[in-house]
Amino acid sequence: MIVLTARVTTSDAERAAAIGTLRRILEPTRVMSGCCGCDLYQDNENRNRVELLERWENEESLNRHIRSREFRAVLAVVDMSVDQPEVRFDWVTQTQGLGYVEEALHPSEKREHYR
């Protein structure tokens, strides 16, 4: 899985346009082949700071998305950032669930199937 994170800080004047643009691309992105999820977040302490988080099955799906109209809209919002924007791609090689928490809480009870 590949996680795309785009964080931007807009001006007060451009906040509504940036959020509107990102909201419009959420559903079209979510239905793209290989998309595992696409979410938009707004910072509680700074309303001008927003984060787009996308999860992709593989690099082929991500690259197809990067060539799409939806991703060009993301880049337009990145260009609106008044601070240095952050666009990051993280390759996730392993995931674990609540079993990991249980193992961390009770390390003496080794659970081999969570490793």
Order of alpha helices (4+ residues) and beta strands (2+ residues): beta-alpha-beta-beta-alpha-alpha-beta-alpha
